[in-house]
Amino acid sequence: MVFVGITPTGLGDGVDKYLDAHGYDSSSRLHIVYAWRENYGVQDFITYVCGEGMVKSEARWLWHLITEHC
């Protein structure tokens, strides 16, 4: 299934599929990409995305998924 209008994050196919499966919209994806590119470690990433509404355990899991693909 392809979601029309949602641009890939550039963080890997697995990350995009995960975000698709969990219904993340374009705005949420932009926050995740920003957090990945602008923060320097796992704690900064988690702090930022949790501040935008993501659950901490999901943020930690997503960090590991991204680091496996980038």
Buried (B, 14 or more C-beta within 10 A) or exposed (E): EEEEEBEEBEBBEEBBEBBBEEEBEEEBBEBBBEBBEEBEEEEEBBBBBBEBEBEEEBBBEBBEBBEEEE
